């Protein structure tokens, strides 16, 4: 038989397990307070590297100027073969060499709040690859060249000349980005310039592998709220000027082809609309030719004068159908007997008919 002390301890332990659950309006904190237990309460959101909010699985690439009218500009550059970075406004595409300086100018009409940041993220352009994370190829990631800085070797986009740049990797999506504090334009300037480097070629196997990418530039608050967004396509290649010239030429050809196709489509639509009317008219002609002469048609005429003229023509045709052809000829001869005789006596062209009193020139000479 158990001792009384053991029974009392068992009863106390049993009472501890009988926790009254909270009602509909109750709070779990009250329950934990009664039991004397402490549990950590999870935070509202996950933040990595000191304040970076979790990113979406598929980042948005659409432009969003926001209340600050955030937009980008690029220095003017030619298509020369020696150029290391050039931007095409027609294509909204940046052509650059590996690890070369690419200046991007940030412009706002209204200054953002203090502590604002500028974030750059690379994503694949096509929907087939947009879920994949854009990283450097294994070759460039492992080679010592261009890997001696503070940036992680796997990051494609780096910031040049800014010691306050922070490199982030989202804990959920593993997407990589680089963040720099927003700096207001210097006196006499309208934009803030950030120098970016792209650390892998677009044709690298195991990396981008010729898949086009977009660079998303976002203006954010210190808490991660997006104030503005812009994006542009990037191609990292050996000869940016040549590739820009080639792609712009192909783009113009495509525009000309699409314009010509639109013209042909519109003309075909017009011909298709006109075709039924021509078919109807042809059918009417065939029907009229095959129909008997007893069929009656209605003709609408504008103006009374034209109506009377056409009525006279119709009456004469009706009369012509009633009178036999021989009687019509006799009637015409009776109407114009003098004109017919005059036509018979009319001499041929070049000769004049002499009267009895007149003499010819030859007769007068003989006399």
Short mmCIF file of the C-alpha atoms (twelve columns), coordinates in Angstrom:
data_MODEL
# 
_entry.id   MODEL 
# 
loop_
_atom_site.group_PDB 
_atom_site.id 
_atom_site.type_symbol 
_atom_site.label_atom_id 
_atom_site.label_alt_id 
_atom_site.label_comp_id 
_atom_site.label_asym_id 
_atom_site.label_seq_id 
_atom_site.Cartn_x 
_atom_site.Cartn_y 
_atom_site.Cartn_z 
_atom_site.pdbx_PDB_model_num 
ATOM 1   C CA . UNK A 1   0.000   0.000  0.000    1 
ATOM 2   C CA . UNK A 2   1.357   3.449  -1.019   1 
ATOM 3   C CA . UNK A 3   2.282   6.005  1.567    1 
ATOM 4   C CA . UNK A 4   0.164   9.157  1.924    1 
ATOM 5   C CA . UNK A 5   3.016   11.396 0.755    1 
ATOM 6   C CA . UNK A 6   3.322   9.572  -2.566   1 
ATOM 7   C CA . UNK A 7   -0.420  9.807  -3.162   1 
ATOM 8   C CA . UNK A 8   -0.354  13.536 -2.539   1 
ATOM 9   C CA . UNK A 9   2.471   14.061 -5.068   1 
ATOM 10  C CA . UNK A 10  0.596   12.032 -7.677   1 
ATOM 11  C CA . UNK A 11  -2.543  14.083 -7.109   1 
ATOM 12  C CA . UNK A 12  -0.595  17.321 -7.537   1 
ATOM 13  C CA . UNK A 13  0.935   16.112 -10.804  1 
ATOM 14  C CA . UNK A 14  -2.474  15.030 -12.065  1 
ATOM 15  C CA . UNK A 15  -3.958  18.447 -11.323  1 
ATOM 16  C CA . UNK A 16  -1.166  20.093 -13.287  1 
ATOM 17  C CA . UNK A 17  -2.190  18.128 -16.394  1 
ATOM 18  C CA . UNK A 18  -5.817  19.218 -16.065  1 
ATOM 19  C CA . UNK A 19  -5.330  22.547 -17.841  1 
ATOM 20  C CA . UNK A 20  -8.449  24.493 -18.628  1 
ATOM 21  C CA . UNK A 21  -8.397  25.272 -22.358  1 
ATOM 22  C CA . UNK A 22  -9.156  28.844 -23.435  1 
ATOM 23  C CA . UNK A 23  -12.620 29.722 -24.573  1 
ATOM 24  C CA . UNK A 24  -13.438 31.419 -27.873  1 
ATOM 25  C CA . UNK A 25  -12.428 34.814 -26.492  1 
ATOM 26  C CA . UNK A 26  -9.690  33.470 -24.239  1 
ATOM 27  C CA . UNK A 27  -5.953  33.853 -24.590  1 
ATOM 28  C CA . UNK A 28  -3.230  31.228 -24.577  1 
ATOM 29  C CA . UNK A 29  -1.047  33.550 -22.520  1 
ATOM 30  C CA . UNK A 30  -3.413  33.097 -19.559  1 
ATOM 31  C CA . UNK A 31  -3.068  29.340 -19.819  1 
ATOM 32  C CA . UNK A 32  0.706   29.522 -19.920  1 
ATOM 33  C CA . UNK A 33  0.659   31.925 -16.967  1 
ATOM 34  C CA . UNK A 34  -1.400  29.545 -14.833  1 
ATOM 35  C CA . UNK A 35  0.919   26.656 -15.566  1 
ATOM 36  C CA . UNK A 36  4.058   28.669 -15.047  1 
ATOM 37  C CA . UNK A 37  5.437   27.586 -18.436  1 
ATOM 38  C CA . UNK A 38  7.088   29.964 -20.891  1 
ATOM 39  C CA . UNK A 39  7.055   29.392 -24.650  1 
ATOM 40  C CA . UNK A 40  8.753   31.579 -27.246  1 
ATOM 41  C CA . UNK A 41  6.274   33.434 -29.437  1 
ATOM 42  C CA . UNK A 42  7.313   33.412 -33.131  1 
ATOM 43  C CA . UNK A 43  7.850   36.756 -34.844  1 
ATOM 44  C CA . UNK A 44  5.385   38.101 -37.395  1 
ATOM 45  C CA . UNK A 45  7.794   37.741 -40.337  1 
ATOM 46  C CA . UNK A 46  11.174  36.312 -41.192  1 
ATOM 47  C CA . UNK A 47  14.057  38.677 -41.740  1 
ATOM 48  C CA . UNK A 48  17.530  37.762 -42.828  1 
ATOM 49  C CA . UNK A 49  20.730  39.785 -42.521  1 
ATOM 50  C CA . UNK A 50  19.233  42.352 -40.206  1 
ATOM 51  C CA . UNK A 51  15.942  43.481 -41.705  1 
ATOM 52  C CA . UNK A 52  15.505  42.003 -45.184  1 
ATOM 53  C CA . UNK A 53  11.903  40.772 -45.545  1 
ATOM 54  C CA . UNK A 54  11.187  37.434 -47.213  1 
ATOM 55  C CA . UNK A 55  10.830  37.735 -50.970  1 
ATOM 56  C CA . UNK A 56  8.143   36.268 -53.178  1 
ATOM 57  C CA . UNK A 57  8.741   33.065 -55.105  1 
ATOM 58  C CA . UNK A 58  8.289   34.830 -58.448  1 
ATOM 59  C CA . UNK A 59  9.483   38.449 -58.245  1 
ATOM 60  C CA . UNK A 60  7.494   41.116 -60.040  1 
ATOM 61  C CA . UNK A 61  9.241   42.642 -63.053  1 
ATOM 62  C CA . UNK A 62  6.638   45.244 -64.021  1 
ATOM 63  C CA . UNK A 63  7.601   48.891 -63.688  1 
ATOM 64  C CA . UNK A 64  6.189   50.770 -60.714  1 
ATOM 65  C CA . UNK A 65  7.262   54.424 -60.395  1 
ATOM 66  C CA . UNK A 66  5.385   54.895 -57.126  1 
ATOM 67  C CA . UNK A 67  4.745   58.165 -55.353  1 
ATOM 68  C CA . UNK A 68  8.372   59.201 -55.813  1 
ATOM 69  C CA . UNK A 69  8.345   58.736 -59.648  1 
ATOM 70  C CA . UNK A 70  11.285  56.362 -59.449  1 
ATOM 71  C CA . UNK A 71  12.946  55.611 -62.787  1 
ATOM 72  C CA . UNK A 72  16.334  54.722 -64.251  1 
ATOM 73  C CA . UNK A 73  18.597  56.279 -66.841  1 
ATOM 74  C CA . UNK A 74  21.840  55.199 -68.465  1 
ATOM 75  C CA . UNK A 75  24.768  57.192 -69.825  1 
ATOM 76  C CA . UNK A 76  24.726  57.622 -73.587  1 
ATOM 77  C CA . UNK A 77  27.115  55.261 -75.366  1 
ATOM 78  C CA . UNK A 78  27.775  54.197 -78.937  1 
ATOM 79  C CA . UNK A 79  27.866  50.781 -80.588  1 
ATOM 80  C CA . UNK A 80  31.635  50.798 -81.078  1 
ATOM 81  C CA . UNK A 81  33.452  47.501 -80.704  1 
ATOM 82  C CA . UNK A 82  35.687  48.921 -77.982  1 
ATOM 83  C CA . UNK A 83  32.821  49.866 -75.658  1 
ATOM 84  C CA . UNK A 84  32.547  47.789 -72.466  1 
ATOM 85  C CA . UNK A 85  29.001  48.779 -71.493  1 
ATOM 86  C CA . UNK A 86  26.185  50.169 -73.639  1 
ATOM 87  C CA . UNK A 87  22.435  50.516 -73.187  1 
ATOM 88  C CA . UNK A 88  19.781  50.200 -75.913  1 
ATOM 89  C CA . UNK A 89  16.656  52.333 -75.283  1 
ATOM 90  C CA . UNK A 90  14.758  50.536 -78.070  1 
ATOM 91  C CA . UNK A 91  15.315  47.142 -76.451  1 
ATOM 92  C CA . UNK A 92  15.502  48.303 -72.810  1 
ATOM 93  C CA . UNK A 93  18.589  46.143 -72.626  1 
ATOM 94  C CA . UNK A 94  22.056  46.580 -71.160  1 
ATOM 95  C CA . UNK A 95  25.021  45.029 -72.983  1 
ATOM 96  C CA . UNK A 96  28.209  44.719 -70.953  1 
ATOM 97  C CA . UNK A 97  31.381  42.718 -70.510  1 
ATOM 98  C CA . UNK A 98  32.109  40.472 -67.561  1 
ATOM 99  C CA . UNK A 99  33.151  42.327 -64.387  1 
ATOM 100 C CA . UNK A 100 33.119  45.716 -66.139  1 
ATOM 101 C CA . UNK A 101 31.638  48.858 -64.620  1 
ATOM 102 C CA . UNK A 102 27.969  49.457 -65.489  1 
ATOM 103 C CA . UNK A 103 26.710  52.820 -64.196  1 
ATOM 104 C CA . UNK A 104 22.969  52.957 -63.497  1 
ATOM 105 C CA . UNK A 105 21.416  56.313 -62.631  1 
ATOM 106 C CA . UNK A 106 18.539  56.445 -60.108  1 
ATOM 107 C CA . UNK A 107 16.134  59.373 -60.498  1 
ATOM 108 C CA . UNK A 108 13.316  60.390 -58.138  1 
ATOM 109 C CA . UNK A 109 11.096  63.450 -58.207  1 
ATOM 110 C CA . UNK A 110 10.348  63.286 -54.495  1 
ATOM 111 C CA . UNK A 111 13.079  62.258 -52.038  1 
ATOM 112 C CA . UNK A 112 12.377  58.945 -50.275  1 
ATOM 113 C CA . UNK A 113 12.231  58.721 -46.481  1 
ATOM 114 C CA . UNK A 114 15.490  58.527 -44.530  1 
ATOM 115 C CA . UNK A 115 17.061  55.095 -44.482  1 
ATOM 116 C CA . UNK A 116 15.802  54.124 -47.955  1 
ATOM 117 C CA . UNK A 117 17.714  51.450 -49.851  1 
ATOM 118 C CA . UNK A 118 18.279  50.407 -53.457  1 
ATOM 119 C CA . UNK A 119 18.136  46.669 -54.146  1 
ATOM 120 C CA . UNK A 120 19.285  44.861 -57.314  1 
ATOM 121 C CA . UNK A 121 18.045  41.335 -58.072  1 
ATOM 122 C CA . UNK A 122 18.548  39.148 -61.148  1 
ATOM 123 C CA . UNK A 123 15.766  36.881 -62.449  1 
ATOM 124 C CA . UNK A 124 15.324  34.846 -65.594  1 
ATOM 125 C CA . UNK A 125 13.158  36.512 -68.216  1 
ATOM 126 C CA . UNK A 126 11.283  33.521 -69.650  1 
ATOM 127 C CA . UNK A 127 8.517   31.865 -67.685  1 
ATOM 128 C CA . UNK A 128 10.136  28.446 -68.162  1 
ATOM 129 C CA . UNK A 129 13.092  29.451 -65.971  1 
ATOM 130 C CA . UNK A 130 11.720  32.246 -63.784  1 
ATOM 131 C CA . UNK A 131 11.467  29.954 -60.744  1 
ATOM 132 C CA . UNK A 132 15.206  29.203 -60.847  1 
ATOM 133 C CA . UNK A 133 17.721  31.324 -58.971  1 
ATOM 134 C CA . UNK A 134 20.228  33.242 -61.094  1 
ATOM 135 C CA . UNK A 135 23.748  32.418 -59.930  1 
ATOM 136 C CA . UNK A 136 27.235  32.377 -61.341  1 
ATOM 137 C CA . UNK A 137 28.502  29.320 -63.160  1 
ATOM 138 C CA . UNK A 138 30.703  26.889 -61.177  1 
ATOM 139 C CA . UNK A 139 33.800  27.865 -63.163  1 
ATOM 140 C CA . UNK A 140 33.683  31.585 -62.350  1 
ATOM 141 C CA . UNK A 141 32.523  30.869 -58.814  1 
ATOM 142 C CA . UNK A 142 35.591  28.741 -58.009  1 
ATOM 143 C CA . UNK A 143 38.322  30.605 -59.846  1 
ATOM 144 C CA . UNK A 144 40.374  33.054 -57.737  1 
ATOM 145 C CA . UNK A 145 39.961  35.795 -60.330  1 
ATOM 146 C CA . UNK A 146 37.325  38.389 -59.374  1 
ATOM 147 C CA . UNK A 147 36.651  36.587 -56.084  1 
ATOM 148 C CA . UNK A 148 38.946  38.491 -53.750  1 
ATOM 149 C CA . UNK A 149 36.344  40.967 -52.461  1 
ATOM 150 C CA . UNK A 150 33.758  40.849 -49.713  1 
ATOM 151 C CA . UNK A 151 30.980  39.687 -52.047  1 
ATOM 152 C CA . UNK A 152 30.026  35.991 -51.926  1 
ATOM 153 C CA . UNK A 153 31.433  34.083 -54.932  1 
ATOM 154 C CA . UNK A 154 28.006  32.854 -56.073  1 
ATOM 155 C CA . UNK A 155 26.442  36.323 -56.440  1 
ATOM 156 C CA . UNK A 156 26.040  37.457 -60.049  1 
ATOM 157 C CA . UNK A 157 25.471  41.171 -59.343  1 
ATOM 158 C CA . UNK A 158 27.990  43.150 -57.350  1 
ATOM 159 C CA . UNK A 159 28.339  46.801 -56.424  1 
ATOM 160 C CA . UNK A 160 31.575  48.579 -57.181  1 
ATOM 161 C CA . UNK A 161 33.032  51.382 -55.092  1 
ATOM 162 C CA . UNK A 162 30.558  51.241 -52.206  1 
ATOM 163 C CA . UNK A 163 31.767  49.763 -48.922  1 
ATOM 164 C CA . UNK A 164 28.247  49.817 -47.470  1 
ATOM 165 C CA . UNK A 165 26.884  47.300 -49.975  1 
ATOM 166 C CA . UNK A 166 25.177  44.306 -48.356  1 
ATOM 167 C CA . UNK A 167 24.662  40.966 -50.102  1 
ATOM 168 C CA . UNK A 168 21.512  39.067 -49.195  1 
ATOM 169 C CA . UNK A 169 20.207  35.583 -49.862  1 
ATOM 170 C CA . UNK A 170 16.562  34.929 -49.077  1 
ATOM 171 C CA . UNK A 171 16.092  32.029 -46.661  1 
ATOM 172 C CA . UNK A 172 12.926  30.843 -48.422  1 
ATOM 173 C CA . UNK A 173 13.567  31.397 -52.133  1 
ATOM 174 C CA . UNK A 174 17.409  31.520 -52.006  1 
ATOM 175 C CA . UNK A 175 17.342  34.467 -54.394  1 
ATOM 176 C CA . UNK A 176 20.383  36.683 -54.173  1 
ATOM 177 C CA . UNK A 177 20.400  40.471 -54.144  1 
ATOM 178 C CA . UNK A 178 22.678  43.355 -53.290  1 
ATOM 179 C CA . UNK A 179 21.505  46.402 -51.318  1 
ATOM 180 C CA . UNK A 180 23.071  49.846 -50.991  1 
ATOM 181 C CA . UNK A 181 21.758  52.830 -49.022  1 
ATOM 182 C CA . UNK A 182 20.023  55.431 -51.146  1 
ATOM 183 C CA . UNK A 183 22.115  58.569 -51.469  1 
ATOM 184 C CA . UNK A 184 20.509  61.849 -52.581  1 
ATOM 185 C CA . UNK A 185 21.925  63.422 -55.749  1 
ATOM 186 C CA . UNK A 186 24.900  65.669 -55.330  1 
ATOM 187 C CA . UNK A 187 24.582  69.403 -55.823  1 
ATOM 188 C CA . UNK A 188 23.899  70.203 -59.484  1 
ATOM 189 C CA . UNK A 189 22.928  66.619 -60.381  1 
ATOM 190 C CA . UNK A 190 19.514  65.064 -60.915  1 
ATOM 191 C CA . UNK A 191 20.372  61.422 -60.289  1 
ATOM 192 C CA . UNK A 192 22.235  59.056 -58.008  1 
ATOM 193 C CA . UNK A 193 24.652  56.691 -59.725  1 
ATOM 194 C CA . UNK A 194 25.277  53.108 -58.606  1 
ATOM 195 C CA . UNK A 195 28.080  51.109 -60.244  1 
ATOM 196 C CA . UNK A 196 27.151  47.484 -60.879  1 
ATOM 197 C CA . UNK A 197 29.237  44.521 -62.074  1 
ATOM 198 C CA . UNK A 198 27.899  41.356 -63.668  1 
ATOM 199 C CA . UNK A 199 30.248  38.520 -62.813  1 
ATOM 200 C CA . UNK A 200 29.339  35.826 -65.359  1 
ATOM 201 C CA . UNK A 201 28.788  35.656 -69.111  1 
ATOM 202 C CA . UNK A 202 25.321  34.988 -70.455  1 
ATOM 203 C CA . UNK A 203 26.679  31.996 -72.378  1 
ATOM 204 C CA . UNK A 204 28.358  30.270 -69.408  1 
ATOM 205 C CA . UNK A 205 27.468  26.596 -69.041  1 
ATOM 206 C CA . UNK A 206 26.077  25.761 -65.638  1 
ATOM 207 C CA . UNK A 207 25.072  29.369 -65.088  1 
ATOM 208 C CA . UNK A 208 22.797  31.502 -67.236  1 
ATOM 209 C CA . UNK A 209 23.488  29.173 -70.182  1 
ATOM 210 C CA . UNK A 210 22.215  31.652 -72.840  1 
ATOM 211 C CA . UNK A 211 18.995  32.242 -70.934  1 
ATOM 212 C CA . UNK A 212 18.027  35.942 -70.918  1 
ATOM 213 C CA . UNK A 213 17.869  37.635 -67.530  1 
ATOM 214 C CA . UNK A 214 16.259  40.758 -66.109  1 
ATOM 215 C CA . UNK A 215 17.735  42.990 -63.447  1 
ATOM 216 C CA . UNK A 216 15.138  44.392 -61.040  1 
ATOM 217 C CA . UNK A 217 16.044  47.637 -59.270  1 
ATOM 218 C CA . UNK A 218 13.757  48.484 -56.343  1 
ATOM 219 C CA . UNK A 219 13.666  51.519 -54.097  1 
ATOM 220 C CA . UNK A 220 12.714  50.319 -50.607  1 
ATOM 221 C CA . UNK A 221 12.314  51.607 -47.100  1 
ATOM 222 C CA . UNK A 222 14.465  50.312 -44.289  1 
ATOM 223 C CA . UNK A 223 11.661  47.886 -43.391  1 
ATOM 224 C CA . UNK A 224 11.541  46.483 -46.932  1 
ATOM 225 C CA . UNK A 225 8.470   48.328 -48.243  1 
ATOM 226 C CA . UNK A 226 8.817   48.845 -52.001  1 
ATOM 227 C CA . UNK A 227 8.589   52.502 -53.011  1 
ATOM 228 C CA . UNK A 228 9.408   52.042 -56.715  1 
ATOM 229 C CA . UNK A 229 10.491  49.385 -59.172  1 
ATOM 230 C CA . UNK A 230 12.202  49.291 -62.557  1 
ATOM 231 C CA . UNK A 231 13.659  46.445 -64.615  1 
ATOM 232 C CA . UNK A 232 15.817  46.001 -67.706  1 
ATOM 233 C CA . UNK A 233 17.316  43.093 -69.611  1 
ATOM 234 C CA . UNK A 234 21.026  42.337 -69.359  1 
ATOM 235 C CA . UNK A 235 23.351  40.516 -71.720  1 
ATOM 236 C CA . UNK A 236 26.917  39.849 -70.580  1 
ATOM 237 C CA . UNK A 237 29.055  39.200 -73.638  1 
ATOM 238 C CA . UNK A 238 32.511  39.726 -75.134  1 
ATOM 239 C CA . UNK A 239 31.524  42.479 -77.610  1 
ATOM 240 C CA . UNK A 240 28.601  44.567 -76.287  1 
ATOM 241 C CA . UNK A 241 28.656  47.119 -79.126  1 
ATOM 242 C CA . UNK A 242 28.450  44.498 -81.848  1 
ATOM 243 C CA . UNK A 243 25.683  42.541 -80.109  1 
ATOM 244 C CA . UNK A 244 23.650  45.690 -79.487  1 
ATOM 245 C CA . UNK A 245 23.923  46.709 -83.147  1 
ATOM 246 C CA . UNK A 246 22.882  43.228 -84.310  1 
ATOM 247 C CA . UNK A 247 19.900  42.955 -81.972  1 
ATOM 248 C CA . UNK A 248 18.663  46.454 -82.782  1 
ATOM 249 C CA . UNK A 249 18.852  45.653 -86.508  1 
ATOM 250 C CA . UNK A 250 16.862  42.452 -85.974  1 
ATOM 251 C CA . UNK A 251 14.367  44.369 -83.853  1 
ATOM 252 C CA . UNK A 252 13.765  46.927 -86.606  1 
ATOM 253 C CA . UNK A 253 13.328  44.167 -89.183  1 
ATOM 254 C CA . UNK A 254 10.769  42.479 -86.960  1 
ATOM 255 C CA . UNK A 255 8.898   45.755 -86.590  1 
ATOM 256 C CA . UNK A 256 8.843   46.248 -90.360  1 
ATOM 257 C CA . UNK A 257 7.670   42.674 -90.877  1 
ATOM 258 C CA . UNK A 258 4.943   43.018 -88.258  1 
ATOM 259 C CA . UNK A 259 3.815   46.318 -89.778  1 
ATOM 260 C CA . UNK A 260 3.663   44.741 -93.241  1 
ATOM 261 C CA . UNK A 261 1.751   41.757 -91.884  1 
ATOM 262 C CA . UNK A 262 -0.734  44.071 -90.177  1 
ATOM 263 C CA . UNK A 263 -1.265  45.917 -93.455  1 
ATOM 264 C CA . UNK A 264 -1.798  42.634 -95.300  1 
ATOM 265 C CA . UNK A 265 -4.193  41.418 -92.619  1 
ATOM 266 C CA . UNK A 266 -6.193  44.645 -92.788  1 
ATOM 267 C CA . UNK A 267 -6.304  44.478 -96.600  1 
ATOM 268 C CA . UNK A 268 -7.380  40.844 -96.485  1 
ATOM 269 C CA . UNK A 269 -10.119 41.791 -94.033  1 
ATOM 270 C CA . UNK A 270 -11.298 44.528 -96.385  1 
ATOM 271 C CA . UNK A 271 -11.243 42.148 -99.346  1 
ATOM 272 C CA . UNK A 272 -13.126 39.589 -97.280  1 
ATOM 273 C CA . UNK A 273 -15.749 42.205 -96.515  1 
ATOM 274 C CA . UNK A 274 -15.957 43.192 -100.181 1 
ATOM 275 C CA . UNK A 275 -16.044 39.600 -101.411 1 
ATOM 276 C CA . UNK A 276 -19.645 38.885 -100.327 1 
ATOM 277 C CA . UNK A 277 -20.897 41.985 -102.126 1 
ATOM 278 C CA . UNK A 278 -19.102 40.954 -105.326 1 
ATOM 279 C CA . UNK A 279 -20.460 37.443 -104.965 1 
ATOM 280 C CA . UNK A 280 -23.957 38.826 -104.495 1 
ATOM 281 C CA . UNK A 281 -23.616 41.033 -107.560 1 
ATOM 282 C CA . UNK A 282 -22.327 38.102 -109.614 1 
ATOM 283 C CA . UNK A 283 -25.210 35.985 -108.396 1 
ATOM 284 C CA . UNK A 284 -27.641 38.736 -109.316 1 
ATOM 285 C CA . UNK A 285 -26.133 38.958 -112.799 1 
ATOM 286 C CA . UNK A 286 -26.385 35.224 -113.273 1 
ATOM 287 C CA . UNK A 287 -29.930 35.275 -112.019 1 
ATOM 288 C CA . UNK A 288 -30.887 38.165 -114.272 1 
ATOM 289 C CA . UNK A 289 -29.342 36.501 -117.315 1 
ATOM 290 C CA . UNK A 290 -31.049 33.226 -116.591 1 
ATOM 291 C CA . UNK A 291 -34.372 34.778 -115.680 1 
ATOM 292 C CA . UNK A 292 -37.109 35.454 -118.229 1 
ATOM 293 C CA . UNK A 293 -37.811 38.861 -119.724 1 
ATOM 294 C CA . UNK A 294 -41.105 39.007 -117.882 1 
ATOM 295 C CA . UNK A 295 -39.328 39.611 -114.566 1 
ATOM 296 C CA . UNK A 296 -39.845 43.104 -113.171 1 
ATOM 297 C CA . UNK A 297 -37.068 45.100 -111.442 1 
ATOM 298 C CA . UNK A 298 -37.270 48.205 -109.307 1 
ATOM 299 C CA . UNK A 299 -34.728 50.984 -109.837 1 
ATOM 300 C CA . UNK A 300 -34.352 53.804 -107.332 1 
ATOM 301 C CA . UNK A 301 -33.356 57.143 -108.884 1 
ATOM 302 C CA . UNK A 302 -32.385 60.372 -107.155 1 
ATOM 303 C CA . UNK A 303 -33.958 63.458 -108.746 1 
ATOM 304 C CA . UNK A 304 -37.112 63.889 -110.792 1 
ATOM 305 C CA . UNK A 305 -35.291 64.960 -113.949 1 
ATOM 306 C CA . UNK A 306 -33.324 61.734 -114.072 1 
ATOM 307 C CA . UNK A 307 -36.469 59.807 -113.336 1 
ATOM 308 C CA . UNK A 308 -38.324 61.358 -116.292 1 
ATOM 309 C CA . UNK A 309 -35.350 60.731 -118.584 1 
ATOM 310 C CA . UNK A 310 -35.111 57.076 -117.593 1 
ATOM 311 C CA . UNK A 311 -38.903 56.766 -117.873 1 
ATOM 312 C CA . UNK A 312 -38.798 57.980 -121.492 1 
ATOM 313 C CA . UNK A 313 -36.082 55.472 -122.268 1 
ATOM 314 C CA . UNK A 314 -38.085 52.716 -120.646 1 
ATOM 315 C CA . UNK A 315 -41.277 53.726 -122.518 1 
ATOM 316 C CA . UNK A 316 -39.458 53.709 -125.840 1 
ATOM 317 C CA . UNK A 317 -38.031 50.286 -125.104 1 
ATOM 318 C CA . UNK A 318 -41.464 49.029 -124.143 1 
ATOM 319 C CA . UNK A 319 -42.898 50.414 -127.398 1 
ATOM 320 C CA . UNK A 320 -40.047 48.908 -129.382 1 
ATOM 321 C CA . UNK A 321 -40.880 45.493 -127.961 1 
ATOM 322 C CA . UNK A 322 -44.539 45.832 -129.031 1 
ATOM 323 C CA . UNK A 323 -43.925 47.001 -132.630 1 
ATOM 324 C CA . UNK A 324 -42.470 44.541 -135.176 1 
ATOM 325 C CA . UNK A 325 -39.001 45.447 -136.527 1 
ATOM 326 C CA . UNK A 326 -40.289 45.913 -140.116 1 
ATOM 327 C CA . UNK A 327 -42.894 48.418 -139.003 1 
ATOM 328 C CA . UNK A 328 -40.235 50.267 -137.008 1 
ATOM 329 C CA . UNK A 329 -38.090 50.690 -140.158 1 
ATOM 330 C CA . UNK A 330 -41.061 51.903 -142.210 1 
ATOM 331 C CA . UNK A 331 -41.965 54.365 -139.507 1 
ATOM 332 C CA . UNK A 332 -38.429 55.728 -139.464 1 
ATOM 333 C CA . UNK A 333 -38.438 56.156 -143.267 1 
ATOM 334 C CA . UNK A 334 -41.688 58.060 -143.126 1 
ATOM 335 C CA . UNK A 335 -40.323 60.380 -140.489 1 
ATOM 336 C CA . UNK A 336 -37.127 61.244 -142.424 1 
ATOM 337 C CA . UNK A 337 -37.740 60.820 -146.197 1 
ATOM 338 C CA . UNK A 338 -35.850 64.006 -147.142 1 
ATOM 339 C CA . UNK A 339 -32.857 63.200 -145.037 1 
ATOM 340 C CA . UNK A 340 -32.572 59.740 -146.603 1 
ATOM 341 C CA . UNK A 341 -32.769 61.187 -150.163 1 
ATOM 342 C CA . UNK A 342 -30.243 63.839 -149.287 1 
ATOM 343 C CA . UNK A 343 -27.903 61.171 -147.989 1 
ATOM 344 C CA . UNK A 344 -28.274 59.273 -151.304 1 
ATOM 345 C CA . UNK A 345 -27.499 62.374 -153.359 1 
ATOM 346 C CA . UNK A 346 -24.665 63.488 -151.137 1 
ATOM 347 C CA . UNK A 347 -21.407 63.298 -153.144 1 
ATOM 348 C CA . UNK A 348 -18.341 61.590 -151.905 1 
ATOM 349 C CA . UNK A 349 -15.825 63.464 -149.867 1 
ATOM 350 C CA . UNK A 350 -13.665 65.816 -151.985 1 
ATOM 351 C CA . UNK A 351 -16.227 66.489 -154.792 1 
ATOM 352 C CA . UNK A 352 -18.885 69.156 -155.068 1 
ATOM 353 C CA . UNK A 353 -22.246 68.530 -156.720 1 
ATOM 354 C CA . UNK A 354 -22.798 70.883 -159.680 1 
ATOM 355 C CA . UNK A 355 -26.128 72.350 -160.545 1 
ATOM 356 C CA . UNK A 356 -27.442 72.692 -164.108 1 
ATOM 357 C CA . UNK A 357 -26.648 76.401 -164.308 1 
ATOM 358 C CA . UNK A 358 -23.060 75.929 -163.100 1 
ATOM 359 C CA . UNK A 359 -20.196 74.853 -165.287 1 
ATOM 360 C CA . UNK A 360 -17.051 73.078 -164.375 1 
ATOM 361 C CA . UNK A 361 -13.638 74.677 -164.666 1 
ATOM 362 C CA . UNK A 362 -12.687 72.405 -167.558 1 
ATOM 363 C CA . UNK A 363 -15.726 73.505 -169.598 1 
ATOM 364 C CA . UNK A 364 -14.908 77.165 -169.096 1 
ATOM 365 C CA . UNK A 365 -11.329 76.602 -170.255 1 
ATOM 366 C CA . UNK A 366 -12.458 74.782 -173.417 1 
ATOM 367 C CA . UNK A 367 -14.690 77.644 -174.353 1 
# 
